[in-house]
Amino acid sequence: MLTQRQLFLQHNAQTSPEPLMLEFVRAKGIYIYDADDKKHIDLIAGIGVSNVGHCHPAVVKAIQYQAETYMHLMVYGEYIQTPQVNFAKALAEILPESLSCSYFLNSGTEAVEGAMKLAKRYTGRKGFIACKNAYHGSTQGAESLMESDFYSAGYGPFLPHVSFIEHNNIDDLEKITSDIAAVFIEPIQGEAGIRVADLNYMNALRNKCTETGSLLIFDEIQSGFGRSGKMFAFQHYEVVPDVLLLAKGIGGGMPIGAFISSLEIMSVLSHTPILGHMTTFGGHPVCCAAGLATLRTLVDDHIVEEVEEKGELFKQFLQHPAIKEIRGKGLMLAVEFDNFEINKKIIDACISDGVLSDWFLHCSNSMRIAPPLIITKEEIKEACETILKNINLVAG
């Protein structure tokens, strides 16, 4: 009889030559349990997905109730489906008035694709600007917004009329002209190794987009839903985007994404032609029910209010000569080492020791720390002790 490992290699498409091959059988809270029932502290939360922890009771209950009520009924946008309506209303209540209309999809990259179409349709322009070392997804349109030849090699040609600027470089904003439909930017760059934009830059960016009539699109697929210490990272700034992109953490572990804007801007997708953007499973009732339960849990349990303090604890505990820098905001952190080889050895040693982490696509010498937001101070200390132990073993 073939093992799960053998079946995985034979029948599941591989995304790298050497997958981690960790076999997990259940998860709860901040822990994932392997086939031997060994528990691992999850410091990456499925790459910023499990913000309220794995299998949060409120999320599980909402999923079970909705699955027994109804699941897929119709392609998105035609039927009035209560989970979609309630989740969209709840999002509108915590966002600025200009971000009151949500379009639900299945993932972050789909949210990017939808926003690209929205920007072209609304402005009548073709050009886009994105940041160097950004990551917005792996579909053709979203990958057109990524400058790196390493990850895009062999998959082009990509969309034309895309240019790139340096994150946090005010001088580069001169590249934003009246030919640009939209500027896509992460207020806190994720795969670049957690790079936080400063206030002056964000204000200059907002002013430049307003001046040129270009839509300002914030990709908060990683930073949204409390990860930065506020419900949305843009709340750290005196800036509101024209379009907000969400996914990952908004579904409590279920697959859902969204692009959100004003009713005026979003309305262009409904006519000339009709059905300007379509999705069969976007806004799936079970996923929207999970999203609403996740949002209510974050708010009702006051989880977000403790995130910045928890992030500071990681910085306080992780003191070692081998650590060059700790960057980030809230529980969206990067721990930098000299090189990828050292970082990878430390990450692998931590995994063997029951602490899960990884590195960044565009910053391979840094360790990612983005645990479920419900992690306790005691669990943070335990995780840091394990990391420091393995830094000592690897780097001395």
C-alpha positions as CSV (number, residue, x, y, z in Angstrom):
1,M,0.0,0.0,0.0
2,L,1.4,3.4,-1.0
3,T,2.0,6.0,1.7
4,Q,0.6,9.5,1.6
5,R,4.1,10.7,0.7
6,Q,4.3,8.5,-2.3
7,L,0.8,9.3,-3.4
8,F,1.5,13.0,-3.1
9,L,4.6,12.8,-5.3
10,Q,2.7,10.7,-7.9
11,H,-0.6,12.5,-8.2
12,N,-0.2,16.1,-6.9
13,A,1.4,18.7,-9.1
14,Q,4.6,19.9,-7.6
15,T,5.5,23.6,-7.2
16,S,9.2,23.1,-6.4
17,P,11.8,20.3,-6.9
18,E,12.1,19.7,-3.2
19,P,8.8,20.3,-1.3
20,L,9.0,20.2,2.5
21,M,7.0,17.0,2.5
22,L,5.6,17.6,6.0
23,E,2.6,15.5,6.6
24,F,0.0,17.2,8.9
25,V,-3.2,15.6,10.1
26,R,-5.0,18.3,12.1
27,A,-4.7,21.9,13.3
28,K,-6.1,23.9,16.2
29,G,-5.3,27.4,17.3
30,I,-1.7,28.2,16.6
31,Y,-0.7,24.5,16.4
32,I,-0.5,22.0,13.5
33,Y,-0.1,18.3,14.4
34,D,1.8,15.9,12.3
35,A,1.1,12.2,11.6
36,D,3.0,11.3,14.9
37,D,0.8,13.8,16.8
38,K,3.8,16.1,17.3
39,K,2.6,19.7,17.6
40,H,4.2,22.5,15.7
41,I,3.9,26.2,16.5
42,D,2.7,27.8,13.2
43,L,4.6,31.1,12.8
44,I,3.4,31.7,9.2
45,A,-0.4,31.0,9.5
46,G,-0.5,29.5,6.0
47,I,1.2,32.8,4.7
48,G,-1.0,35.2,6.6
49,V,-4.3,33.2,6.3
50,S,-5.2,31.8,9.7
51,N,-5.4,35.2,11.5
52,V,-7.9,33.9,14.1
53,G,-6.1,30.6,14.3
54,H,-6.8,27.2,12.8
55,C,-10.3,25.9,13.1
56,H,-11.6,28.7,15.3
57,P,-14.9,27.5,16.8
58,A,-16.9,30.5,15.6
59,V,-15.6,30.1,12.0
60,V,-16.2,26.3,12.1
61,K,-19.8,26.9,13.4
62,A,-20.5,29.4,10.7
63,I,-19.2,27.0,8.0
64,Q,-21.2,24.1,9.3
65,Y,-24.4,26.1,9.5
66,Q,-24.1,27.6,6.0
67,A,-23.1,24.2,4.4
68,E,-26.3,22.8,5.8
69,T,-28.4,25.8,4.6
70,Y,-27.1,26.1,1.0
71,M,-23.9,26.2,-0.9
72,H,-23.4,27.2,-4.5
73,L,-26.6,28.5,-6.1
74,M,-25.6,30.7,-9.1
75,V,-22.7,32.6,-10.6
76,Y,-21.7,35.7,-8.6
77,G,-23.9,38.7,-8.8
78,E,-27.4,37.5,-9.9
79,Y,-29.0,36.1,-6.8
80,I,-29.3,37.8,-3.4
81,Q,-27.4,35.5,-1.1
82,T,-27.5,36.4,2.5
83,P,-23.9,35.4,3.4
84,Q,-22.6,37.7,0.6
85,V,-24.8,40.6,1.5
86,N,-24.0,40.4,5.3
87,F,-20.3,40.1,4.7
88,A,-20.2,43.0,2.3
89,K,-22.3,45.1,4.7
90,A,-20.0,44.3,7.6
91,L,-16.9,45.3,5.6
92,A,-18.5,48.6,4.6
93,E,-19.2,49.4,8.2
94,I,-15.5,49.2,9.2
95,L,-14.1,50.9,6.0
96,P,-14.2,54.5,4.9
97,E,-17.4,55.6,3.0
98,S,-15.6,55.5,-0.3
99,L,-14.9,51.8,0.1
100,S,-18.4,50.6,0.4
101,C,-18.9,48.1,-2.4
102,S,-17.3,44.7,-2.5
103,Y,-16.8,42.2,-5.3
104,F,-16.0,38.7,-3.9
105,L,-13.8,36.2,-5.6
106,N,-11.8,33.1,-4.7
107,S,-8.3,34.4,-4.1
108,G,-5.9,37.3,-3.9
109,T,-4.7,37.0,-7.5
110,E,-8.3,37.0,-8.7
111,A,-8.8,40.2,-6.8
112,V,-5.8,41.7,-8.6
113,E,-7.1,40.6,-11.9
114,G,-10.5,42.1,-11.2
115,A,-9.0,45.4,-10.1
116,M,-6.9,45.6,-13.2
117,K,-10.0,45.3,-15.4
118,L,-11.9,47.8,-13.2
119,A,-9.1,50.4,-13.5
120,K,-9.0,50.1,-17.3
121,R,-12.7,50.3,-17.6
122,Y,-13.2,53.2,-15.2
123,T,-10.3,55.4,-16.5
124,G,-10.2,54.4,-20.1
125,R,-6.4,54.0,-19.9
126,K,-4.1,51.1,-20.4
127,G,-1.0,51.7,-18.3
128,F,-0.2,50.3,-14.8
129,I,2.5,51.0,-12.3
130,A,3.7,48.6,-9.7
131,C,6.6,48.4,-7.3
132,K,9.9,46.5,-7.7
133,N,10.0,43.4,-5.6
134,A,6.2,43.3,-5.3
135,Y,4.2,40.2,-5.4
136,H,0.5,40.3,-6.5
137,G,-0.2,36.8,-7.6
138,S,0.7,34.2,-10.2
139,T,-2.0,34.6,-12.9
140,Q,-0.9,36.3,-16.1
141,G,-2.2,39.7,-15.3
142,A,-1.1,39.7,-11.7
143,E,2.3,38.4,-12.6
144,S,2.6,41.3,-15.2
145,L,2.9,43.5,-12.1
146,M,6.0,41.7,-10.9
147,E,9.3,42.8,-12.2
148,S,11.4,39.8,-11.2
149,D,12.6,37.8,-14.2
150,F,13.5,34.9,-11.9
151,Y,9.9,34.0,-11.1
152,S,8.4,35.0,-14.5
153,A,11.0,33.4,-16.7
154,G,9.4,31.1,-19.3
155,Y,5.9,32.4,-18.8
156,G,5.7,35.5,-20.9
157,P,4.9,37.6,-22.7
158,F,3.1,39.5,-20.1
159,L,0.8,42.5,-20.3
160,P,2.3,45.6,-22.0
161,H,2.2,49.2,-20.6
162,V,3.5,48.2,-17.1
163,S,6.3,50.1,-15.5
164,F,7.9,49.9,-12.1
165,I,8.9,52.2,-9.3
166,E,10.9,51.7,-6.1
167,H,8.8,51.3,-2.9
168,N,9.2,54.3,-0.6
169,N,11.0,56.4,-3.2
170,I,9.2,59.7,-3.7
171,D,11.3,60.7,-6.7
172,D,10.0,57.7,-8.6
173,L,6.4,59.0,-8.3
174,E,7.1,61.2,-11.3
175,K,6.5,58.1,-13.4
176,I,2.8,58.3,-12.6
177,T,1.3,60.3,-15.5
178,S,-2.1,60.8,-17.0
179,D,-1.6,57.6,-19.1
180,I,-1.7,55.4,-16.0
181,A,-4.9,53.7,-15.2
182,A,-3.8,52.6,-11.7
183,V,-0.9,52.2,-9.3
184,F,-0.8,48.9,-7.4
185,I,1.1,49.0,-4.2
186,E,1.4,47.1,-0.9
187,P,1.5,49.6,2.0
188,I,3.6,47.0,3.7
189,Q,5.5,44.9,1.1
190,G,5.3,41.2,1.9
191,E,7.5,39.1,-0.3
192,A,10.1,41.9,-0.5
193,G,10.9,41.0,3.1
194,I,8.4,43.3,5.0
195,R,9.1,46.8,3.8
196,V,6.9,49.4,5.5
197,A,6.1,52.6,3.6
198,D,6.5,55.9,5.5
199,L,3.9,58.5,6.0
200,N,5.4,61.2,3.7
201,Y,5.7,58.7,0.8
202,M,2.1,57.5,1.1
203,N,0.8,61.1,1.2
204,A,2.9,62.0,-1.9
205,L,1.6,58.9,-3.6
206,R,-2.0,59.7,-2.9
207,N,-1.6,63.3,-4.1
208,K,0.1,62.2,-7.3
209,C,-2.7,59.7,-8.1
210,T,-5.3,62.3,-7.4
211,E,-3.5,64.8,-9.6
212,T,-3.2,62.4,-12.6
213,G,-6.6,60.7,-12.2
214,S,-4.9,57.4,-11.7
215,L,-6.6,54.9,-9.3
216,L,-4.6,54.2,-6.2
217,I,-5.0,50.4,-5.5
218,F,-3.7,49.1,-2.1
219,D,-2.9,45.4,-2.1
220,E,-3.6,44.4,1.5
221,I,-3.9,40.7,0.7
222,Q,-1.2,39.9,3.3
223,S,-1.4,43.0,5.5
224,G,-5.2,43.2,6.0
225,F,-7.5,42.0,8.7
226,G,-5.4,42.9,11.7
227,R,-2.0,41.7,10.8
228,S,-0.3,45.1,10.9
229,G,-1.8,46.0,14.3
230,K,-4.8,47.8,12.7
231,M,-7.7,46.2,10.8
232,F,-6.1,47.5,7.6
233,A,-2.6,48.7,7.1
234,F,-3.7,51.9,5.3
235,Q,-5.2,53.0,8.7
236,H,-1.6,53.6,9.8
237,Y,-1.5,56.4,7.3
238,E,-3.6,59.5,6.5
239,V,-4.4,57.9,3.1
240,V,-7.4,56.1,1.7
241,P,-7.0,54.1,-1.6
242,D,-9.5,54.1,-4.4
243,V,-9.5,50.3,-4.5
244,L,-8.7,47.9,-1.7
245,L,-7.6,44.3,-2.3
246,L,-8.2,41.6,0.3
247,A,-7.8,37.9,0.6
248,K,-5.8,35.4,2.7
249,G,-6.8,36.3,6.3
250,I,-10.3,37.4,5.6
251,G,-11.8,33.9,5.3
252,G,-10.6,32.3,8.5
253,G,-9.0,29.5,6.4
254,M,-11.5,29.4,3.6
255,P,-10.7,30.6,0.0
256,I,-12.0,34.1,-0.6
257,G,-10.7,37.4,-2.0
258,A,-12.3,40.7,-2.7
259,F,-11.7,44.0,-4.4
260,I,-13.5,46.9,-2.8
261,S,-14.2,50.4,-4.1
262,S,-17.0,53.0,-4.3
263,L,-20.4,52.2,-5.8
264,E,-19.6,54.7,-8.5
265,I,-16.4,53.1,-9.6
266,M,-17.6,49.5,-9.3
267,S,-20.8,50.2,-11.3
268,V,-18.8,50.4,-14.6
269,L,-18.5,46.6,-14.5
270,S,-22.2,46.2,-14.9
271,H,-22.8,47.8,-18.3
272,T,-21.3,48.5,-21.8
273,P,-20.9,45.5,-21.8
274,I,-23.0,43.8,-19.1
275,L,-21.1,41.1,-17.1
276,G,-17.9,43.1,-17.3
277,H,-16.4,40.7,-14.8
278,M,-17.6,37.2,-14.0
279,T,-16.9,34.4,-11.5
280,T,-18.7,31.2,-10.9
281,F,-17.6,30.4,-7.4
282,G,-16.6,33.9,-6.2
283,G,-18.5,34.9,-3.1
284,H,-19.2,31.3,-2.2
285,P,-21.8,31.3,0.5
286,V,-19.8,29.1,2.9
287,C,-16.7,31.3,2.4
288,C,-18.6,34.5,3.0
289,A,-20.1,33.0,6.1
290,A,-16.6,32.1,7.3
291,G,-15.4,35.6,6.4
292,L,-18.1,37.3,8.5
293,A,-17.4,35.0,11.4
294,T,-13.7,35.9,11.2
295,L,-14.4,39.6,11.1
296,R,-16.7,39.4,14.1
297,T,-14.2,37.4,16.0
298,L,-11.4,39.9,15.4
299,V,-13.7,42.8,16.5
300,D,-15.6,41.1,19.4
301,D,-12.6,39.5,20.9
302,H,-10.5,42.7,20.6
303,I,-7.7,40.6,18.9
304,V,-6.3,43.4,16.8
305,E,-5.7,45.7,19.7
306,E,-3.0,43.4,21.0
307,V,-1.1,42.7,17.7
308,E,1.4,45.6,17.9
309,E,2.4,44.7,21.5
310,K,2.9,41.0,20.4
311,G,5.0,42.1,17.5
312,E,7.2,44.1,19.9
313,L,7.6,41.0,22.0
314,F,9.1,39.1,19.1
315,K,11.6,42.0,18.6
316,Q,12.4,42.1,22.3
317,F,13.0,38.3,22.6
318,L,14.9,37.8,19.3
319,Q,18.2,39.4,20.2
320,H,21.2,37.7,18.7
321,P,24.4,38.9,16.9
322,A,23.5,36.8,13.9
323,I,20.3,38.8,13.5
324,K,21.0,41.8,11.3
325,E,17.6,43.4,11.5
326,I,14.0,42.8,12.4
327,R,11.6,44.7,10.1
328,G,7.9,45.0,10.1
329,K,4.7,46.1,11.8
330,G,2.5,44.2,14.2
331,L,2.7,40.4,13.4
332,M,4.1,40.9,10.0
333,L,7.8,40.6,10.6
334,A,11.1,39.7,8.8
335,V,14.2,38.5,10.7
336,E,17.2,39.1,8.5
337,F,20.4,37.0,8.5
338,D,23.6,37.3,6.5
339,N,22.5,35.0,3.6
340,F,20.0,32.5,2.4
341,E,22.1,29.5,3.4
342,I,22.2,30.5,7.1
343,N,18.5,31.5,7.1
344,K,17.4,28.2,5.4
345,K,19.5,26.1,7.9
346,I,17.9,27.9,10.8
347,I,14.4,27.5,9.3
348,D,14.9,23.8,8.7
349,A,16.3,23.3,12.3
350,C,13.3,25.2,13.7
351,I,10.9,23.0,11.7
352,S,12.5,19.9,13.1
353,D,12.2,21.4,16.5
354,G,8.4,22.1,16.2
355,V,8.4,25.7,15.0
356,L,7.2,26.4,11.4
357,S,8.6,29.4,9.4
358,D,9.8,30.1,5.9
359,W,11.6,32.8,3.8
360,F,10.4,35.4,1.3
361,L,10.3,35.3,-2.5
362,H,12.3,38.5,-3.0
363,C,14.3,38.4,0.3
364,S,15.6,34.9,0.9
365,N,17.9,35.8,3.7
366,S,15.1,36.8,6.0
367,M,12.8,34.5,8.1
368,R,9.1,35.2,8.0
369,I,7.2,35.6,11.2
370,A,3.4,36.0,10.7
371,P,1.7,33.7,13.3
372,P,-2.1,33.6,14.0
373,L,-3.0,36.8,15.7
374,I,-4.3,34.9,18.7
375,I,-0.8,33.7,19.7
376,T,-0.2,34.4,23.4
377,K,2.7,36.1,25.1
378,E,3.8,32.7,26.5
379,E,3.7,31.1,23.1
380,I,5.7,33.9,21.6
381,K,8.4,33.4,24.3
382,E,8.4,29.7,23.6
383,A,8.7,30.1,19.9
384,C,11.5,32.7,20.3
385,E,13.4,30.4,22.6
386,T,13.3,27.7,19.9
387,I,14.4,30.1,17.2
388,L,17.3,31.4,19.4
389,K,18.4,27.8,20.2
390,N,18.7,27.0,16.5
391,I,20.4,30.2,15.6
392,N,23.0,29.3,18.2
393,L,23.3,25.8,16.6
394,V,23.6,27.1,13.1
395,A,25.3,30.5,13.4
396,G,27.1,30.2,16.8
